Structures are given as C-alpha cells and as structure tokens.
Amino acid sequence: MAFVRINGILLHYRLAGPPAAPAIVLVNSLGTDARIWDQVVALMSGYYRILSYDKRGHGLSDAPPGDYALEHHVDDLAGLLQHLDINHVAVVGVSVGGLIAQAFALRHPDRLSALVLCDTAAKVGDETMWNSRIAAVRENGIGSLAETIMARWFTESFRRDRREELAGWQNMVLRMPLDGYAGTCAALRDADLRGSIAAITTPTLVVVGDQDLSTPVELVRDMANRIADSRFEIIGDCGHIPSIEQPHALVSLITAFLEEAGHG
C-alpha cells in the first residue's frame, strides 16, 4: 500500500511483481476499488509488474466534491505512471475504467503497448439516466441502489451461490464516498468517445461477460467494431466484473493477448 498526491488528489496504489517485468496497470469500475483485481494480480504478478490503484473518488484515494470529468481520471493515471517512472504499459480497464483506458490510448498512444477493455463501451448510458442516478444517491444515499447494483454486476448464480462474497462486495459499495460516486457518475454522463476511438491504433482486446446487464454484449461489441483490428471475446457465466466472477478465464485471455502483442 502506497500513496502519492497527483494533480492535488491523494491516490492510493499498489505494486506487485518483478520490478523489471513488463508493466500492466489495472483501472477499476464505478463503486469499486483496487481489490476487485486481487485475483488477477495473484495470477499474473509472477510474470508482470502490476499497478492497481483507487481512482479519484474511490477506495483510499481522495474524493473531492463536484463533478469529475473523464479527463481528470486520464490526467491522474498519466501522473501516477510518470511518478512511478513507468513509460511503457498495458492498460486494462473495466467499465468506467475501460473508458479511462480508451481516453488514455487516444491521448498517450506512445506510452501504450496493449489495451484491454473489459465490460465497457464508448458511451455508457445517457444524460437522463446518470442525472437520475446522481439525484437518487444525493437524496437517499448509495444504500438505496445497492441491491440493484449487485443485480447488474453479478450473475444470478453468483448471487445465489456466493452469498458471503456478494455481501462483501456490497459493503464495498456502501462504504464508498458519496462525492466520489456522484462525481464519477457525472464523468460517465459526459463521456462520449464514439466519434474518437476509431483513431486507436494500439493492439486491443475487448472482453465482456455473457450476462453483463450494465454494458450488455451488443453494446460492447459495437465499441469493438469501432476499433480497427480489435479482438472481441465473450466470457461465459459472467456478469459485469470478470476479475471477480471469472478471473482465470480473464487472465487466460489477457495473457495470451499480451504475448501476441509483444508485451510479455
């Protein structure tokens, strides 16, 4: 566990794996923190230098008030990599983390060797949906949405058979800062990369769970179709966060892809 202040924001980050190994950065989703990647880190840190961190508004990082923008998250990631002297990296992002990864690829293509986009899209939801979400959270707290969030994140079988784990992940959501959740909802509301991502030239793997209710398969496929030569894969028996539900399947896809991309 380590901390650094980037762009005036205290960021919590973790490093694992051999210092000289190829670097990977993992970017988490709305309402989560770096712990969603624990199983991925455990499976891959013998061969890669892995950076995971709590983006602004989440986990142990600062949660300033007001709306966030996608550019804030991209600047935070760029500053963190610069601080750690990581100049060439594969970026793996899930949900809003995937939007951050797309925007990072557009702004810093020279710093990327590979891009992995999990359960994300070039545009997620619409203004009305996100404004309603922000209002609900501000008026009634995150707890008012917790059960709905769990149903959208995880498959029915996960929710039935892994109840204690489900309760733990729900606690994570319940304990996140209200300003961080609402601020990141605003970033999602305002982000639209549909007209931009055709310019991505970094080798790209796109992954989605077959039962993802937050970013359904066809929405994610549309994003993949906009990125030339991207690879599209569906993980079975999986919802919105494959690093939790199907980490072995996810790691298998990422590892094979990184080797083919020359990052490994």
C-alpha positions as CSV (number, residue, x, y, z in Angstrom):
1,M,0.0,0.0,0.0
2,A,1.4,3.4,-1.0
3,F,0.1,6.9,-1.6
4,V,1.1,9.9,-3.7
5,R,-0.5,13.2,-4.5
6,I,-1.2,13.7,-8.2
7,N,-2.9,16.8,-9.5
8,G,-3.7,17.8,-5.9
9,I,-5.5,14.4,-5.4
10,L,-4.2,11.8,-3.0
11,L,-4.1,8.5,-4.8
12,H,-3.7,5.1,-3.2
13,Y,-1.9,2.5,-5.3
14,R,-0.3,-1.0,-5.0
15,L,2.6,-2.5,-6.9
16,A,3.2,-6.3,-7.3
17,G,5.5,-8.4,-9.4
18,P,9.2,-8.2,-10.5
19,P,10.3,-4.6,-11.0
20,A,11.9,-5.3,-14.3
21,A,8.9,-7.2,-15.8
22,P,6.5,-5.7,-18.4
23,A,4.1,-3.3,-16.7
24,I,0.4,-3.6,-16.5
25,V,-2.0,-1.0,-14.9
26,L,-5.5,-2.1,-13.8
27,V,-8.3,0.5,-13.7
28,N,-11.4,-0.2,-11.6
29,S,-15.0,0.4,-12.2
30,L,-17.6,2.8,-10.6
31,G,-18.2,1.9,-7.0
32,T,-15.2,-0.3,-6.6
33,D,-11.6,-0.1,-5.5
34,A,-8.4,-1.9,-6.4
35,R,-9.4,-5.0,-4.5
36,I,-11.6,-6.2,-7.4
37,W,-8.3,-7.1,-9.2
38,D,-6.8,-9.1,-6.3
39,Q,-7.3,-12.5,-8.0
40,V,-5.9,-11.2,-11.3
41,V,-2.8,-9.8,-9.5
42,A,-2.3,-13.1,-7.8
43,L,-2.4,-15.0,-11.0
44,M,-0.2,-12.6,-13.1
45,S,2.2,-11.0,-10.7
46,G,4.8,-13.7,-11.2
47,Y,5.4,-12.5,-14.7
48,Y,4.3,-8.9,-14.8
49,R,4.8,-5.7,-12.8
50,I,1.3,-4.9,-11.9
51,L,0.0,-1.5,-10.8
52,S,-3.5,-1.3,-9.3
53,Y,-4.9,1.9,-7.8
54,D,-8.0,3.6,-6.4
55,K,-9.1,6.2,-8.9
56,R,-10.2,9.6,-7.5
57,G,-13.4,9.3,-5.5
58,H,-12.8,5.6,-4.7
59,G,-11.2,3.4,-2.0
60,L,-8.5,5.2,0.0
61,S,-8.0,7.9,-2.6
62,D,-9.3,11.5,-2.2
63,A,-13.0,12.1,-3.1
64,P,-13.3,15.8,-3.9
65,P,-16.7,17.3,-4.2
66,G,-18.3,18.3,-7.5
67,D,-18.4,16.8,-10.9
68,Y,-15.5,14.8,-12.3
69,A,-14.6,14.6,-15.9
70,L,-13.0,11.7,-17.9
71,E,-10.0,14.0,-18.5
72,H,-9.4,14.2,-14.7
73,H,-9.1,10.4,-14.5
74,V,-6.8,10.3,-17.5
75,D,-4.6,13.0,-16.1
76,D,-4.5,11.2,-12.7
77,L,-3.4,7.9,-14.4
78,A,-0.8,9.7,-16.6
79,G,0.6,11.5,-13.5
80,L,0.7,8.3,-11.5
81,L,2.6,6.4,-14.2
82,Q,5.0,9.3,-14.5
83,H,5.6,9.3,-10.7
84,L,6.4,5.6,-10.9
85,D,8.6,6.0,-14.0
86,I,6.5,3.6,-15.9
87,N,6.9,4.7,-19.5
88,H,5.5,1.7,-21.5
89,V,2.5,-0.1,-20.2
90,A,-0.5,-2.3,-21.0
91,V,-3.7,-0.7,-19.7
92,V,-6.6,-3.0,-18.5
93,G,-9.8,-1.2,-17.6
94,V,-13.3,-2.4,-16.6
95,S,-16.5,-0.3,-17.0
96,V,-15.6,3.4,-16.4
97,G,-12.0,2.1,-16.1
98,G,-12.4,1.0,-19.7
99,L,-13.5,4.5,-20.7
100,I,-10.5,5.9,-18.9
101,A,-8.3,3.3,-20.8
102,Q,-9.8,4.3,-24.2
103,A,-9.2,8.0,-23.5
104,F,-5.7,7.3,-22.3
105,A,-5.0,5.4,-25.5
106,L,-6.1,8.4,-27.5
107,R,-4.0,10.9,-25.6
108,H,-0.9,8.8,-24.9
109,P,-0.6,6.2,-27.6
110,D,3.2,6.4,-27.4
111,R,3.1,5.1,-23.8
112,L,0.9,2.1,-24.6
113,S,1.8,-1.4,-25.9
114,A,-1.6,-3.0,-25.4
115,L,-5.1,-2.2,-24.4
116,V,-7.6,-4.5,-22.7
117,L,-11.2,-3.2,-22.4
118,C,-13.5,-5.2,-20.1
119,D,-17.3,-4.7,-20.0
120,T,-17.2,-1.1,-21.2
121,A,-18.3,1.0,-24.1
122,A,-17.5,4.2,-25.9
123,K,-20.7,5.7,-24.4
124,V,-22.4,4.2,-21.3
125,G,-26.0,5.3,-20.6
126,D,-27.4,8.7,-21.3
127,E,-27.7,12.1,-19.5
128,T,-31.2,11.4,-18.1
129,M,-30.1,8.1,-16.6
130,W,-27.0,9.5,-14.9
131,N,-28.7,12.6,-13.6
132,S,-31.4,10.4,-12.1
133,R,-28.7,8.2,-10.5
134,I,-26.9,11.2,-9.1
135,A,-30.1,12.6,-7.7
136,A,-31.1,9.3,-6.1
137,V,-27.7,9.0,-4.4
138,R,-27.7,12.5,-3.2
139,E,-31.2,12.3,-1.8
140,N,-31.3,8.7,-0.5
141,G,-27.7,7.5,-0.2
142,I,-25.9,4.7,-2.0
143,G,-27.7,2.1,0.0
144,S,-30.9,2.9,-1.9
145,L,-29.2,1.5,-5.0
146,A,-27.1,-1.3,-3.6
147,E,-29.3,-4.3,-4.4
148,T,-29.9,-3.0,-7.9
149,I,-26.2,-2.5,-8.4
150,M,-25.4,-6.1,-7.3
151,A,-28.0,-7.5,-9.7
152,R,-26.5,-5.6,-12.6
153,W,-22.9,-6.5,-11.7
154,F,-23.2,-10.2,-10.9
155,T,-24.9,-13.2,-12.4
156,E,-27.9,-14.9,-10.8
157,S,-25.8,-18.0,-10.0
158,F,-23.1,-15.8,-8.3
159,R,-25.7,-14.1,-6.2
160,R,-27.3,-17.4,-5.2
161,D,-24.1,-19.5,-4.6
162,R,-21.6,-16.9,-3.2
163,R,-23.7,-15.0,-0.8
164,E,-20.9,-14.1,1.7
165,E,-18.7,-12.8,-1.1
166,L,-21.7,-10.9,-2.6
167,A,-22.3,-9.3,0.8
168,G,-18.6,-8.2,1.0
169,W,-18.7,-6.5,-2.4
170,Q,-22.0,-4.8,-1.4
171,N,-20.2,-3.5,1.7
172,M,-17.5,-2.0,-0.5
173,V,-20.2,-0.1,-2.5
174,L,-22.0,1.0,0.7
175,R,-18.8,2.4,2.2
176,M,-17.6,4.5,-0.8
177,P,-17.7,8.3,-0.6
178,L,-20.9,9.8,-1.8
179,D,-19.0,12.6,-3.5
180,G,-16.8,10.1,-5.3
181,Y,-19.8,8.1,-6.6
182,A,-21.8,11.1,-7.8
183,G,-18.7,12.8,-9.2
184,T,-17.8,9.7,-11.3
185,C,-21.4,9.3,-12.4
186,A,-21.0,12.8,-13.9
187,A,-17.9,11.8,-15.7
188,L,-19.8,8.8,-17.2
189,R,-22.7,11.1,-18.1
190,D,-20.5,13.5,-20.1
191,A,-18.1,11.0,-21.7
192,D,-18.8,10.0,-25.3
193,L,-15.9,8.5,-27.3
194,R,-17.9,7.0,-30.1
195,G,-16.6,9.5,-32.6
196,S,-13.0,9.2,-31.4
197,I,-12.0,5.6,-30.8
198,A,-11.5,4.7,-34.5
199,A,-8.2,6.6,-34.0
200,I,-7.0,4.0,-31.5
201,T,-4.1,2.1,-33.1
202,T,-2.8,0.2,-30.0
203,P,-3.4,-3.6,-30.1
204,T,-6.8,-4.0,-28.3
205,L,-8.6,-6.9,-26.7
206,V,-12.3,-6.4,-25.8
207,V,-13.9,-8.7,-23.3
208,V,-17.5,-8.9,-22.0
209,G,-19.4,-11.2,-19.7
210,D,-22.2,-13.0,-21.4
211,Q,-24.6,-11.9,-18.7
212,D,-23.5,-8.3,-18.2
213,L,-26.5,-6.1,-17.5
214,S,-24.6,-2.9,-17.1
215,T,-22.8,-3.0,-20.5
216,P,-24.5,-5.7,-22.5
217,V,-22.7,-7.8,-25.1
218,E,-24.0,-5.9,-28.1
219,L,-23.1,-2.5,-26.7
220,V,-19.5,-3.8,-26.0
221,R,-19.4,-5.4,-29.5
222,D,-20.3,-2.0,-31.0
223,M,-17.3,-0.5,-29.3
224,A,-15.0,-3.3,-30.5
225,N,-16.3,-2.8,-34.1
226,R,-15.2,0.9,-33.9
227,I,-11.5,-0.1,-33.1
228,A,-9.6,-1.4,-36.1
229,D,-8.3,-5.0,-35.7
230,S,-9.5,-5.3,-32.1
231,R,-10.2,-8.8,-30.8
232,F,-13.6,-9.5,-29.2
233,E,-14.2,-12.2,-26.6
234,I,-17.2,-13.2,-24.5
235,I,-16.6,-14.9,-21.1
236,G,-19.3,-17.4,-20.2
237,D,-21.2,-17.4,-16.9
238,C,-20.0,-13.9,-16.1
239,G,-21.6,-10.5,-15.4
240,H,-20.0,-7.1,-15.3
241,I,-16.8,-7.7,-13.4
242,P,-14.9,-10.7,-14.8
243,S,-12.0,-10.2,-12.4
244,I,-14.3,-11.3,-9.6
245,E,-16.6,-13.8,-11.2
246,Q,-14.2,-15.4,-13.8
247,P,-10.6,-14.4,-13.0
248,H,-9.0,-17.5,-14.5
249,A,-10.8,-17.1,-17.8
250,L,-10.0,-13.4,-17.9
251,V,-6.3,-13.9,-17.1
252,S,-6.1,-16.6,-19.8
253,L,-7.4,-14.2,-22.4
254,I,-5.2,-11.3,-21.2
255,T,-2.0,-13.4,-21.0
256,A,-2.4,-14.8,-24.5
257,F,-3.2,-11.4,-25.9
258,L,-0.3,-9.7,-24.3
259,E,2.1,-12.3,-25.6
260,E,0.8,-11.9,-29.1
261,A,1.1,-8.1,-28.7
262,G,4.7,-8.4,-27.7
263,H,4.1,-7.3,-24.1
264,G,5.3,-10.2,-22.2
